[in-house]
Amino acid sequence: MDLLTANDRQGKYPPSYYADAAEHLDRFPAAAGDLTCDVCVVGAGFTGLSTAYHLAQRGYDVMVVEAQRVGFGASGRNGGQVATGQRRDQDELENMVGDAHARELWDIGCQAVDLVRDLCAKDEVHTTFHPGIVHTVHRKRDYQHGAAYVDHMQSKYGYEKITLLEPEACRDIVNSPAYHGGALDMGSGHVQPLELVLGLARLAVKSGARICEQSKVTGIDQGDPATVRTDGATIKARYVVLGCNGYLGTMQKHVAARVMPINNFIVATKPMTPEAQEQIIRNNYAVADSKFVVNYFRFSDDHRLLFGGSESYGYKFPKDIAAAVRKPMTEIFPQLANIGIDHAWGGTLGITMNRMPHYERIGGNILTMSGFSGSGVALGTMSGQIAAEAIAGQAERFDVMARVPTTPFPGGPALRSPLLVLAMLWYGLRDRL
Ligand SMILES: Cc1cc2nc3c(=O)[nH]c(=O)nc-3n(C[C@H](O)[C@H](O)[C@H](O)COP(=O)(O)OP(=O)(O)OC[C@H]3O[C@@H](n4cnc5c(N)ncnc54)[C@H](O)[C@@H]3O)c2cc1C
């Protein structure tokens, strides 16, 4: 089964609130014939389009080939949370790779948010960066760890944009009985993700990049130049950049062994009044909780609660996504038990064993960045800038990311999904106990 069509129709966006609300682009033509370029980018999400934009800005001749539409993948469907830093906390990274490397990763994670914020200020990008993510603690016993972490970030990293929220202050912002305090990070924020990715496409095209839609890459032959094949075209390129994340399939086996696709789901409620919104979450902050299967939510510009909070690990999405997500939404906000749901959709993202992105050079001139593990709005966008730098000969930040070890999932392609399901069920169960 092919993830590119398992839950979606060829050439169509999913039935998301974002697709309904976005200012769409005209279709780009499919790639056809014998073509050449400096860099062929596969996948038109944050990673691919940011790569294309930053390379075109540097004067490279770039072609983006996308199997479906611009922003069809996770980039056009996600929770829109732009979180500072990496997916793993800094204290965990210090244990994993040492203090100096952890600091470099933190810097890149901060630059990633700055990049997204700067992009959102451009005319071509039709979304606003709304500051503030509240990280809520769902188990009372974890509050002290959260408090120590805030202290760690302030004292060791000089990061003053994060503040501790005691349980009462947290409840005043996020009106849910499910949480026991948390932290407010004003360095992070949220955006309308499909508008961000469409804006990146406008910027890439304006800078001279070519985009081809409905052009699925069926194979890549290594070499100099490399050859990228679609059904309709053969593209010779000095460099290839893979930005396919959870939709990569098995095209690159070494990557596929390390980056596992999983599905995640979101609903958009009916619009509320601005006053009702303030009764649920104050100040238009986004929220992400500490559960293993993270609940994340925020309001849209037209005052709908966008609630993400359920996962699946096979190819197919559940039949009734709205019902699957309503369950955690009602656990967090019992007062919304009867609210109407206008949109329910899912998407596929790539995770790694240690939840850190997998960066790799294949054969010298093929770069791949994926496995953002739920933090690709900032880090996917950043990866594009980093890939462009690396191709231009400045590989320092690429190497900082590539030095983080990412190991294969146990079990190989055949067994990894069942093993992952078991592991996820176990951790999910622990959350509920
Ligand atoms: C429901 C959901 C909620 C999420 N919430 C958040 C969040 O709040 N914050 C956050 O930071 N991250 C979140 N994520 C993760 C985030 O969306 C991803 O990490 C990020 O979008 C990855 O971007 P990308 O460009 O690497 O991949 P994608 O956006 O998935 O793009 C990959 C593209 O490659 C194309 N492609 C694949 N194979 C081929 C091929 N053979 N030929 C041509 N094209 C191909 C696909 O069609 C697709 O368009 C979420 C993900 C999901 C699914």
The ligand as an SDF file (V2000), in Angstrom:
LIG
                    3D

 53 58  0  0  0  0  0  0  0  0999 V2000
   -1.7430   15.6940   12.2890 C   0  0  0  0  0  0  0  0  0  0  0  0
   -0.3500   16.2280   12.4490 C   0  0  0  0  0  0  0  0  0  0  0  0
   -0.0840   17.2090   13.3910 C   0  0  0  0  0  0  0  0  0  0  0  0
    1.1950   17.7350   13.5370 C   0  0  0  0  0  0  0  0  0  0  0  0
    1.3910   18.7910   14.3780 N   0  0  0  0  0  0  0  0  0  0  0  0
    2.5890   19.4110   14.3980 C   0  0  0  0  0  0  0  0  0  0  0  0
    2.7550   20.6090   15.1270 C   0  0  0  0  0  0  0  0  0  0  0  0
    1.8200   21.1570   15.7090 O   0  0  0  0  0  0  0  0  0  0  0  0
    3.9920   21.1730   15.1460 N   0  0  0  0  0  0  0  0  0  0  0  0
    5.0410   20.6250   14.4610 C   0  0  0  0  0  0  0  0  0  0  0  0
    6.1370   21.1750   14.5130 O   0  0  0  0  0  0  0  0  0  0  0  0
    4.8980   19.4990   13.7350 N   0  0  0  0  0  0  0  0  0  0  0  0
    3.6980   18.8950   13.6600 C   0  0  0  0  0  0  0  0  0  0  0  0
    3.5270   17.8000   12.8820 N   0  0  0  0  0  0  0  0  0  0  0  0
    4.6690   17.2970   12.0980 C   0  0  0  0  0  0  0  0  0  0  0  0
    4.9520   18.2010   10.8820 C   0  0  0  0  0  0  0  0  0  0  0  0
    3.7760   18.4500   10.1840 O   0  0  0  0  0  0  0  0  0  0  0  0
    5.9910   17.5440    9.9910 C   0  0  0  0  0  0  0  0  0  0  0  0
    7.1490   17.2620   10.7440 O   0  0  0  0  0  0  0  0  0  0  0  0
    6.4010   18.4310    8.8360 C   0  0  0  0  0  0  0  0  0  0  0  0
    5.2740   18.9160    8.1470 O   0  0  0  0  0  0  0  0  0  0  0  0
    7.3070   17.6700    7.8820 C   0  0  0  0  0  0  0  0  0  0  0  0
    7.4970   18.4510    6.7410 O   0  0  0  0  0  0  0  0  0  0  0  0
    8.1780   17.8150    5.4920 P   0  0  0  0  0  0  0  0  0  0  0  0
    8.2130   18.8610    4.4320 O   0  0  0  0  0  0  0  0  0  0  0  0
    9.4640   17.1950    5.8780 O   0  0  0  0  0  0  0  0  0  0  0  0
    7.2180   16.6090    5.0580 O   0  0  0  0  0  0  0  0  0  0  0  0
    5.7310   16.6420    4.4590 P   0  0  0  0  0  0  0  0  0  0  0  0
    5.0560   17.9190    4.7130 O   0  0  0  0  0  0  0  0  0  0  0  0
    5.0450   15.4050    4.8830 O   0  0  0  0  0  0  0  0  0  0  0  0
    5.9750   16.6280    2.8990 O   0  0  0  0  0  0  0  0  0  0  0  0
    6.4770   15.5200    2.2260 C   0  0  0  0  0  0  0  0  0  0  0  0
    6.0270   15.6400    0.7860 C   0  0  0  0  0  0  0  0  0  0  0  0
    6.7310   14.6940    0.0100 O   0  0  0  0  0  0  0  0  0  0  0  0
    5.8650   14.2390   -1.0050 C   0  0  0  0  0  0  0  0  0  0  0  0
    6.3990   12.9650   -1.4830 N   0  0  0  0  0  0  0  0  0  0  0  0
    6.5720   11.8280   -0.7800 C   0  0  0  0  0  0  0  0  0  0  0  0
    7.0610   10.8550   -1.5710 N   0  0  0  0  0  0  0  0  0  0  0  0
    7.2240   11.4080   -2.7970 C   0  0  0  0  0  0  0  0  0  0  0  0
    7.6810   10.9110   -4.0420 C   0  0  0  0  0  0  0  0  0  0  0  0
    8.0610    9.6260   -4.2000 N   0  0  0  0  0  0  0  0  0  0  0  0
    7.7150   11.7530   -5.1150 N   0  0  0  0  0  0  0  0  0  0  0  0
    7.3360   13.0590   -4.9720 C   0  0  0  0  0  0  0  0  0  0  0  0
    6.8560   13.5590   -3.8130 N   0  0  0  0  0  0  0  0  0  0  0  0
    6.8100   12.7480   -2.7400 C   0  0  0  0  0  0  0  0  0  0  0  0
    4.5290   14.1200   -0.2980 C   0  0  0  0  0  0  0  0  0  0  0  0
    3.4450   14.1240   -1.2120 O   0  0  0  0  0  0  0  0  0  0  0  0
    4.5290   15.3390    0.5940 C   0  0  0  0  0  0  0  0  0  0  0  0
    3.8850   16.4470    0.0150 O   0  0  0  0  0  0  0  0  0  0  0  0
    2.2630   17.2180   12.7390 C   0  0  0  0  0  0  0  0  0  0  0  0
    2.0160   16.2250   11.8030 C   0  0  0  0  0  0  0  0  0  0  0  0
    0.7270   15.7310   11.6420 C   0  0  0  0  0  0  0  0  0  0  0  0
    0.4560   14.6770   10.6000 C   0  0  0  0  0  0  0  0  0  0  0  0
  1  2  1  0
  2  3  1  0
  2 52  2  0
  3  4  2  0
  4  5  1  0
  4 50  1  0
  5  6  2  0
  6  7  1  0
  6 13  1  0
  7  8  2  0
  7  9  1  0
  9 10  1  0
 10 11  2  0
 10 12  1  0
 12 13  2  0
 13 14  1  0
 14 15  1  0
 14 50  1  0
 15 16  1  0
 16 17  1  0
 16 18  1  0
 18 19  1  0
 18 20  1  0
 20 21  1  0
 20 22  1  0
 22 23  1  0
 23 24  1  0
 24 25  2  0
 24 26  1  0
 24 27  1  0
 27 28  1  0
 28 29  2  0
 28 30  1  0
 28 31  1  0
 31 32  1  0
 32 33  1  0
 33 34  1  0
 33 48  1  0
 34 35  1  0
 35 36  1  0
 35 46  1  0
 36 37  1  0
 36 45  1  0
 37 38  2  0
 38 39  1  0
 39 40  1  0
 39 45  2  0
 40 41  1  0
 40 42  2  0
 42 43  1  0
 43 44  2  0
 44 45  1  0
 46 47  1  0
 46 48  1  0
 48 49  1  0
 50 51  2  0
 51 52  1  0
 52 53  1  0
M  END
$$$$
